[in-house]
Amino acid sequence: MTCRMQQVLEKKGWKHLKQVADVKLEHSRFNIMEMGRSAYLKQGYSIINNGKPTVFADFETDRDFTAPNLLTVSCVWTKNGTPVKTITNHTDGVMNEKNRWIEGKHKPHFKEACPCGCGESFRKNISKRTGATRIDKRKGAKVQMAYAWMYADEVKEMWPLVLEALHNVAYGTGKYAKLSKKDTHMTVYAHNMVVDYIAMETSMGNIDGNRHPFKNLVSVDSDDKKFIPRGSGMLAVNIDMSDYMSDKFERRFVGKDFKIETDKHFPTEWRDSFALMPTALAPLSAVVGMDKGHTPEKFINANHPDFGKKEAITADDIHYAVNDTVSLLLITAAFLRTVSSFGYQRHDLPYTISSAGYHIIASSYAKECLDEMPRLFSKEKPSSKSYFTNVADKFLDTMLRRDGILVGGMTRVFNRHLHGFGSFVAVDGRSFYPSAMIATLIKNSRYGDIEVFMPDWTTMKQYKGNNLQELLDSEYEGAVYCHWVRPDTEEIGIIPNTVESGVRKGSLDWDAQEGRRWLTLFQARFATSRGYVLTPETFEKRELNGNFKVVHSETEEGVKSVEPLYDEFSGWAIVCDRMTQETREVLVKPVHKAYNTRLVQKANKDPMAFLTKIVLNGGISFGKFGEMRENTFITTEHNYIENFDDADWDFKPVVEEVGCTYGYATSNEKQSAPNACHLFASYITDVARCMLVSMADTIGASNIVYCDTDSWRFRTENVSKATLKEIESTYGAELTQWDKEYDADYFQAVAPKSYKFRDSNTNDVVVKMKGVSIKSAIQKAWVALSHAERVSYGYTGTTVEHGQATKAFKNDWLWTLDLYDEIVADRVNGIRSSFRNGSEAGVWQEVKKQMKVRT
């Protein structure tokens, strides 16, 4: 199968293999290539999952994901070469000091680059007595990559054969095959995994229009975890392939009493790679030098003469599909290399990018912190590579989060009378939340500069004082519960209320004049400097902590009983010691490293800068510190009654059928994650908002037309030249600085996340509309044109195909669009929403959105 993709791979150094002994799948569609391990590492990739087979899958469909036509898969694994041991003398005391080895305290093991210059890293055993270094190295180690394809009606037969072949690669076959763990699963990645899962279950014959995919994920009890939810979709899903494997297949593992056992159990875990790299596949493919190309129109255009015809699928169509999975494989390997370069220590990938970022921050701090610094993070056990956050009082921290201390980004529309034609500027903060993590001083031209400190969460406790001003003047950080009143001079509004009812329930009201809520001490100090009046009020909380105490009765029998124990709080403030500057510098070191790396990569026009940006903004930030977890299972009402404890779980019925009710079993309350410190997460968001509002103070509230979490749009006619010069002085490439995003000669916003502007330099028109895909709306309007009309907009395709909307049409359509018009677009029917309303998951549906005209 020679194609452009294979030619690109061969230029990168991959060699095509005709036959591999461990792969017993004889099929022309199963292709294997290999590269030397050292060459692979030098190209900027990492070994995924410690060299065990990791699969990447992608379905092509006839528009709906319930109508798959092709499955393409790729897989990567390593083949170890011949062991070679070398001894070198090494007595470099600098290296020991750098690695912080203290005699008798840490094992003298160091992971360093191999002295032969191959680019690999090895665990080196250093003799305490002689300083000699022994390097264990393997000669001839290879990285092998397989890719395969199959028609959708062949998936039920071929997919198990592919998995079996890959299992044999990892563990071998026959009497002396290597042993696996009993719970070992094969990991399968897919970008936007939910729709690929729907296509897989359809191909395997497990779902149809009458059987929803969730009915295959019913849990018997709380130990039977079938999937991990994420928003309106799924982060991961477990599929047991046991019933589909061949009769000869078996796994060997160590069972009870250390006896070798065998079974046909073959679990696979599908994961969503979008949670690791939250962006489209096309720009990611460019990072590793792979061109994604365009989806064949016969796959998406129901009016195409070849739509839905298996015999019309060409070699070029197959090449396009295979290219996607190979690109995803290389991107994931490059992503792991990127996070590893910033301090990620695991060989296996986490579920999300925020988990990778948390591990980088925690492991970097654990490695770099001095003995006198607080232990902000700890390992679950000494040999583990998993960390948790050492919050002194988890109850207090969780209470703060549950009662609203964490406030997200501010997105608002201002001064509607200024919207329309005019001169507008958009300014954007550089990597805003990472900037907030490192900021020590925020310049404010109106109220004076603001110093930024962070709480040392290892000292969290209840405050025993009774004077708010005394607390604000102290060197404590923490939180206060108070009644607040906004001054008449406040034009922006920095403290919101949470809307309690109506269609906006749960949203933030930034125009509120007074209210009650928890505020960080940073936010409280910032608010009082702006004239807010804060009055402390007592806040009370009492909840079971899951523990019990034994109580002895006073009778002669001495009967024992147990009583539940409670965590309690009654007060108005929670405090921590202030984190020292030295401690904070160590904590945010990965932020600086990632950002500086990106600056160098951009200067060198290195495409890896795109991955670094994703890791910085999506991972090495505050996200994981604000995590709350809620266990969710799909089950039946019968299973819930029999196997779930009512005290810990709630049942929400969704689908009622004759003799069976399906629904969600959810934990009663969201629990704080082990990695969370909600006070710290709240400080980061509050500092970021302070940076945002301080820029607004410079611009002048009367000139602002719109703001998002990290940016302002303002009209310039009434802004003085001196003020514009002051704004421009904040522009720069460093963290905490600002950047001009664009100039516009037209701007209109009708609601948060819903606006339109025209770039005055390029004349390009941009429209954003919350709840609807503008890209889909444009394409839908384009398809409705006649061929002659498309040609008038610069289209050069055939009459059979409609192609993609041209830039000329996009600008014309967007410019004539009234934001209060009804916008019609297509979107995929979600797996959770379809379960709720009894519709078919994975099919495209027409949606309409129309904003209400404000009066």
N, C-alpha and C positions, 0 to 999 in steps of 0.2 A: 504494500500500500504506500506508494510514493506520492507525496503531496508537498505543498509548500511548507506545512508545519514540520514535516520530517526533515526537509532541507534546512530549515532554521535550526532544528535540534542538532543536526549533524554539524553545522557550522559552530555550534556551541561546544562540540566535542562528544556528543552522544553517538554511540556506534550501534547499528542494528544487529541483533543476534538472530540467527536462523533457528536455533534450538536451545532450550535450557532444560537441563536434566530434571530439575525439581518441578517443572510445570508439565503436567500430564494432560493438558487441554490441547487436543489436536484440532485446531480450527484456524483457518487463514485470517480470521478477523482478530486474533489475539497476537499482538506484536510486542516485542521486548527490545529495549535498548539499554545500554549500560555506559557508565562513565567511571573513571577512576575516582575513588573517594576523595583524594586530595584535590583533584581538578574540580570536582563538584563543590567542595568547600571554598575553593579559591574564587569561584564564580558568584559567591555571595549567598549560598543556600545553607540550610542546616539539615541535619538528619532528623526526620520527624519520627516521633514515637519510638525513639531509641533503635531505629532501624527495622522495626516490625512493619509488616505490610499495612499501609494506610491507603484507603480507597477514596476516590473522588468521582462523583457521578453527576450526570446531567441528562434530563429527558428533553427531547424535542417532541412537540405535540402539534396536532392539527387544531391550532388556536386554543381550545379548552384543554386544561390539564387532565381532564378525564378522557381525553382522546390522544394518548401518546402514540408516536409512530417510531421513535428511535430511542434507544438507551446507549449512551457512551460512557465508558468508565476508564479511569487511569489509576495506577497504583505505583507506589514507590517503596522500596525496601533496600537493605544493604546485605552484601555478601562479604563475610570476613575472609581475609586472606591468611597467609601463613604467619604464625607468631614469630616475632623477632625481638630479642631482648638485647638492649645495649646499656652499658654502664658508662657514665661520665662523672668526672670529679667536679663537684660544685660546692663552693664554700662562700657564696655571695651573701654577706650579711645584710646588704641593702634589700635583697629580695625577701629575706626573712622578716625584716622590719616592715616592708611594704605590705606583706601578707599578714602582719600582726601575729606571727607565731611567737608564743611565749613558752619557754621551756617548761614541760610538765603540765601545761594547761590545754594546749591544743595538739592534735596529732599533726606531725610535720608532713602533711600532704598538700601539694600545690598543683593547680591546674595551669599549665603554661604552654606556650607554643612549642612545637617540636623543633629541636635545634637543627634538623636537616632542612628546614625552610619549606616544608610541604604545606604549611598552613593549618595543620591539625593541632588539636589540643589534647594533652595526655595528663592523666593523674600520675604525678611523679612521687615516688617514695624516697624521702630524704633521710639518710642515716643520721641519727643524733650524734653518734660517736665520731664519724669520719666526714660527714657532710656530703658523702657520695650520693649521686642521684641515679636511680634505676628507672628507665623509661620502657614501658611495655608498648610495643608497636607491632602492627600487623602489616606485612608486606603484601601488596596486591589486592587490598580491599576495594570493593566495587560498590557503586550505587546502581541499582537496576530499576528500570521504569517500564511498566507494561501499559498498553492501552488497547481497548477492545470496543467493539460496537455490535449491536444486535437490533433487529427489528422488534417492535413492541410485542408482537405475537410470539416471539421467541424467548422473551424474558423469563417466563416461568420455567423453561427448560435450561437456558444458558446461564442465567444469573447465578444459580446455585453451583454450576460447574466452575464459573470464574472464582467464586468465593472459596470453593474447595481447592482449586489450584493455588490460590494465594495462601491458604492455610498450609498447604504442603511446602510452599516456599519458606514459610516461617519456621515450621516445626519438623519438616521432613516426613517420610513415610516408613512403614515397616516396623520391625521389632525394635529398632534402636532409634525411633523417632524421639525428638526432644519432648519434654513434658511441658504442658501449658498449665496455667492456673484454672481452677474449676470455673471461675467467673470471667475468664478472658473473653473479650468480645472483639469483633472486627469493627473498626471505626470507619464510617462512610461520611464524607463531607459533601454537601451540596450548597450552592449559593442560592439563598431563598429556599431553604430546604422543604418547607411545608408543601409547596406545589409539586416538588419532585417526589415527596412521600405519597401524595395523592396519586400521581402518575404510576408510581411503583405498585401501590396496592391495587390500582385498576388493572395493571398488566398482569399481576399475579392472580387476578380473578377474585379478590377479596372484598371489593366494593363495587357498587353500581349506583345508579340514580336513586335507588330505594334504600340502600344501606350506606349510612354515613361513615366516613373513616374513623370517627371517634368510637364507634361501636366495636372496633377491633382493639381498642385500648382500654377496655374495662378492667379495673383493678378489683381483685377480690378483697384485699384489705390494705392497710397502710404500709405493709412491707412489700407490696406488689407494685412497684413503681414502673409505669409504662412510658411516661413521657414527662418532659419538663416544659411547663408553659412559659411563654414570653410575650407579653402584650396580647395582641389578638391572634397570635400564632403559637409556634412551638420552637423551643431552643434545641431540643433533642427528643428523639423517639426511639424506643427499643423494639426491634423486630426479630423474633426468633425464627431462624430458617430451618429448624430441625426437620420439619415435615417435608422439606423440599430437597434435602441432600440425598445423594445416591446411597444405595444399600451398603456399599463398601466403605463409606466414610465413617470415621470414628475419631474422637479426640482422646488423648491419653493425658491423665493428670493425677496428681497425688491426692488421694481421698482420705477417708478415716483410717486412723492407726498407721498412717504413712504408707498405705498400700496403693499400688498403681491401679487406677480404675480407668474405664473407657465409657464413653457415651456418644450419642449422636447430637447432643445439644450444641447448637451453633447460634449464639446471640450476636446480633449486629446492632450497633448504635449509630443512627443517623444524626449528624450534627449540622447546624446551620453555620456555614463559614461567614455569612453576612454579619453575624454577631462578633466575629473576630475582626473583619475588615468591612466596616459598614459603608460601603460605596459600591457603585455599579462595577460589573466585571470588565467592561471595556477599558477604562483608565487603569485598572489594576493590571490587565494584560500587557499594556504598554510598558509597565515598570520592568517586566522581565523580557521585553523585546518580542512579544507575541501580539500579532494583530488579530483582534477578535472578529472583525468583519461584521456584516449585517445578516440578520436572520433571513433565510430564504423566504420569499414572499408566499410561496405555496404553503408554508406552514402557518401563516397568519391571515391570509386573505381568503375568506370563504368563497369569493367569486372567481378565484383563480381556477383555470381549467384543470390544473393538477392537484387541487386541494383535496386532501384525504385519500390520495391514490398511492398506495405502497410502491407500485411498479414505477411511479414517476420520480421516486427518490434517487438522485444521482450521486456519483462519487463526490462531486463538489459539495453537495449537501452533507454527506457523511463527514468529509474533511472538516467542514465548518463545525459540526457537532463535536467531533473528537478534539478539535483545537481548543474548545472551551474547557474540557476537563483537564487536558494537559496544562493549559494556562493556569487553571486553578491550583493544580498540584505545585507548579513552580512558584506561584505567588505565595502559597502557604509556606513553602520551604523558605522563601525570602523573608516572609513576615516573621517566622520563628528566628531566623538569623538576626533580623532587626531588633526584636525584643531581647534576644540573648546578648546583643552588643551593649544594651543598656542595663543589664544585670539580671535578666530572667534566667533562672538556674535549672528549670525543669526541661526534660526532653519531650515530654508530652505537652500538647497545647491545652490551655484552659477552654472553657466554654465561651467566654466573652473577652473582648479587648480590655474591659475595665478590670477583669481578674488578672490579666497579664500585667497591667499597669500597677495594680496594688502590690503584686509580688515583687515587681522591680523596686518600688519605693521601700517596701518592708525589708527585702533582702539587702538592698544597698545600705539602708540605715543600720541593720544588724551588723553588717561587715565593717562599716566606717565609724560607728559611734565609739566614743571614748568611754573609759570605765566610769567617769564621773557623770556621764549623761544618763538621763532616764531611759529605761528599757521600754520604748514605745511599742515594740512588737516582740512577740515570742513565738517559738515553734511549738507545734502540737506535741512533738517529742524530739529529742536531740537528733535523731537520724532523719527526721522529716524535712521536707522542703516546703511545707505549708506553714503559713504564719497566721496569727490572729493579733488583733489590736488590744493592747493592755489598758483598757479603760478601767479606772479604779472602782467605779460604781456603775455597773451596766444597767441597773434599774433606773437610776437617775437619767442616764444618757438616753435610754429607750423612752422614758417618760417624756423627755423634751421633744423627741421626734413625733411621738404619737399625738402630742398636743400642740403641734404646729410650729416649732421653731424654725424648721428648714423651709425657706421661701425660695422658689425658683426664679428664673429670669423674668425681667419686666418687659412686656411687649405691649405698647400702647399707641394710640393715635392722638395727636395734639393739633390744636389750631386748624380746624377744617377749613376755615375761611382763607387760609394761605395756600390750599391745595390747588392744583391746576397748572397753567403755564407760568413759568418763572425761572429763576436761577436757583438750583438746588445742589447741595453737596451731601454726600454720604461718607461718614467717617466710621472706621471699624477698628476695634481694639485688637491688638496682636495676641493671638492664643489666650483668650481672656481669662479662663479659669487657671491655667498654668501661671499666667501673670499674677493673678490674685494670690496664688500660693507663695510666690517669691517677693511680693511687694512689701516694702518696709516703710515707705512714705508716699502718700497720695497728695499731689499738689492740688489745692483748691483756691482759685483766685478770689472767691467771694467770702468764704468762711475761714480761711487759713488752712495750712497744710495739716494732714491727718497722719499720725503715726500708726503703724500697723503692728500688732503683736498677736501671737497665737497661743492657745491654751495648752498646757502640759496635762494631757488627759489622764496621766498616771496619778494625778493628785486630786481628782474630782471629788467634791464633797458638798454637803449642804452648808450654806452660809448662816452663821448664827447672829450676825449683826442686825441692826434695825434702821440704819440710816443709808438711804440710797446715794446721796451725794458723797458720803464717806467711802462707799464702795466704788463709785465712779472715779474718785480721786486716788484710789488704791492701785497697787500693781497686780491685782487679781484680774484674771480673765474668767469668763463663764457666761451666765445667763440670768436674766431677771424677768419675773412675771409682773406685769404692770398694766394699769389703765393709761392710755396715751391720748393726747390731744394735739392735733395738728395746728400750727400757728397760721395766721392769715398771710404771713409773708412767704410761706412755703408754696412755691409754684409747681413743683414737680410731684412731690409726694413720695416718701421713701418707706412708709410703713403701710401695708395693706390690711384689709379685713378679708376673711374667707367668706364667700357668699354661701349662706346656709340653705337656701331653698330656690325653687324656680329653675328655669332652663340653664342658668349660669351656676348652678349649685357646684361647689367645689372650686370655682375659679377665684381669682384674686381681684378685689376691688381697690385699686390704687387711688381712687378719688375720695375714699373714706376720710372723714374728719376726726373720728375718734374710735377707740375700740380697746379690746383687751387681748393680749397675747404675750407669749414668751419672746424676749429679744436677747440676742447675744450682747455682751457688754460692749463689744465694738460698735454694734448697731445703736445701742443706747447712748453711748458717748457721742456718736455721730449725730444722732437725733437731737440731743440736748444742745449741741453746738449750733443747730439750725433753729432753735427756739421751741422745739417740742416740749410739752409738759408731761412728765412721766410720774405716775403715782403708784408705788408698789402695792400689790394686793396679795393676800394669802392664797396659795394654791395647795389643794389637798389631793392626795392620791393614795390608794390602798389596793393592792392586788396580791393574789396568791403567787407564791414563788416556786411552788412545786415540791417543797420540803414539808416534813412533818416532825412533830416532837411527841415523845412518849409521855403520857400522863398517868400517874398512879392514883387510883382511887383511895379514899381513906377508910375503906371497909377492911374487915379482917382478912378477906380473901386476897386483898391487894390486887384487884383487877387492873389490868393495863388497858389503856386506850390511846389513840393518837389524835392530835389536833393539827390542822393545817397551819403553816407559817405564812406570814404576809410580809411584803415589802411595803414600807409606808414613807410618805413625804408630807410634811406640812410646813410650808414656809414660802418665801418669795424670791429666793436667789440660790443659785448653785455656782460654786467657784472652783477654779483651778489656779495653780501657780502659773506664772507667765513663763512661756518657753523661752529659754535663753537664745540669744542670737546664734551662738555656736551650734546649739542643738538644731535650730531651724535650718541653718546652712547645710548641715548633714542630711536633714530630712528632704530638702528640696534639690539636693545635688543631681538626681536623675533628670529633673526638669531642665536644669541648665544644660546638662550634657546632651539631652535630646534636642533641645532648641539650637544649641551651637552646632551640633552635627548637621542639622537641617540647613543652617545657613551656609556651611561649607559645601554641602551637597548641591544646594541651589547655585552657588557660585561656580561650581564645577559642572553644572548642568547634568548632575547625576539623577537619573529617574527614580532612584531609591528615596529621594527627598519626599516624594509623594507618600510612601509608606511611613516614613519617619513622622510626617505631619499627622497621619492617621493615629499613630501610636501616641504621639504627644497630646493631641487634643481629645482623643477618645479613651486613652488608657492612663497615661501618667498624669492624672488629674484627681479630682476629689470624688469621682463617682462612687467607687466602692465603699467609701467612708459613710455614705448615706444610705446603704442598702438595708431594706427590710424584706424579709422572706415570708411567703405564704405558701404552704403546701397545698397542692390541688391535685385531686384524683378524679378520673372519670369512673363512675361506678353505677350500680343499680340501687334502687331503694332497698331491695332485699339484702344486698351485700352490706349496705350502710347499717341497716338495723342489726344484722348479725355480727358484723366484724369491726365497726367503727364505734369508738366510745363517744357518746353524746356530749360528755363533758369537754372534750377536746375538739370536736368536729361539728360542722354544720352541713346539712344536705340541701342543695338547691336543685329541685327538679327542673329538667329542661324539656325532655321528650317523653311523652306518655304514649305507650302502646298497649295493646291488649295483653294483660298479664305481666307487664314489665314497664318500669319507669326509670329512664336514664337521667343522670344529672351529675353535678359536681359535688364532691366531698371536699370541703375546704377547712383549714384550721381556723379556730375561732378568732384568733388575733394574729396579725403579722408579727413575726419575731425579728428582733435585731440580729443581723448576721454577725458571725464571729469577727469579721474584718471591719465592722462598722465603728465609727465614732461620730455620732450625729452632731455633736457640738462642733467638732472640727469642720465637718462638711458645711454646717451653717455659717461658720466664720468665713469660709472660702466664698460662698455665694454672697454674703453680706459685704465682704471686701470688694468683690467684683462689682456689685451694685453701687458701692461708694465711688469706685473709679468711674463708672458710667455717669452717675449724677454729677460728679465733679466736672466732667467734660461738659455736661449740660449747663452748669453754672457759668462756664466760660462762654459757651455759645449764646446763652440767653434763652430762657424758657419761651419767650414770646416769638422766637424765630423757629422753634422746633415743630416739625410736622409729624414725625414718627420715630419710635425707638424700638429696637429689638434687644435681646439679652446683652449684646456686645457692640451695638452700633446706634448711631443717630443719623437721621435725615433732617436737614434744616434748610430754610430759605435764606439766601445771602443778601438780598437787597438792603435790608435794614441792619446788617452786621457791619460794624465799622472796620476800616482797614487795619487798625491796630488789633482788633479782636481776631480778625482773620489771620493776621501774622502770628498772634499768640497761639491760635489753633494749629497753624502749620508748624510751629516750633515743637509740637508734640509728636510730629510724624517721625518715624524711624523704623529700623528693622529689628530693634531689640524688644525683649519682653517688657511689658508695661507701657510701651509706646503705642501710638496710633498710626493709622494709614488711611489715606484718602481712597475710598472704594470706587467712587465714580462721581462725575458731574452730570447733572440732568437738567433738561429744559422743560420737563413735565413730570409731575409727581402727584399721585392720588392714592390715598389709603381709605378703605371703607370699614376696615375692622383689623384687629391684630392678625398678622400673618396673611393679610389680604390687601395687596396694593399693586400699583402699576407705575412704571416710570420709563422715560426715554433717555438713553445716554446721549448727551449733547456732543460727544466726541465721535461716536460710531453710528448714531441714529438707530441703534438696536433698541427694540422695545422688550421689556421684561414684565411679566405678570406673575404674581404669586397669589394663590387662592387656597386657603385652608380647607381641607376636606375633598379636594378634587385635583386630579392630575391635569395641569394645563397642557403638558406635552401630549397626553392622550386626547384632550379636547381639540388641539390643533390638528392632530393626525386624523381625527374623526371628520373634521371639516374638510380636510384635504381629500380624503377618500370620496367625499360627496361631490367633488368637482368633476366636470367632464374632462376628457383627455385634452381637449383643446384649451380649456381653462388652465389645466396644469402646465401645459406647454407655455402659455403666456407668462407663467411665473418661473420659467427657466427649466422646466422638467425635460429631460432628454431620454426618458425610458420608453418602453413599448406601450402599446394600447392594452396589452394583456395585464400588465402590472400597474399598480398605482404608485409604488416607490414611497420614499420618505418626503415629507413636506420640505420644500426649499426654503432657504433663508428669507427670500423675498416674500413668500407667502406668509411665513411666520410673522414677520414684522407687520405686514399689511393687516393680517387677521387680528393680531394683538392690538394694533393701534386703533382699529375700528371697534374693538370690544368695549362695551360699557360694563363696568364692574358690577352693575346692578342687573345686567342681563342674566337670563338663565343660561348656565354653562352646562353643556352635555358632554360627557366623557364615558369611557369604559374602564372598569376595574374588575379584578378577580374577586369572586365571592369568597370571603374568608372562611377558614375552617371552623372558627368559633361562632361567627355570626350565622353561618349556614346551619350549624347544629342548633342554634337558638330558634331560628325562624323556619326550620324544616325544609330549607332549600338545598340545592346541590352544591357541594363545595368544589372549588377549583374551576368553575366556569366563568367566562367573562360576562359581565352584566352592564347594562347602560345605567348610569347614575346622572342625576340632575342636581344642580346647586344654584340657588338664587339668593343673593343677599337682600335683606329687607332695607328699604330706603329709610334713612333716618329723617325724622321730622323735627 
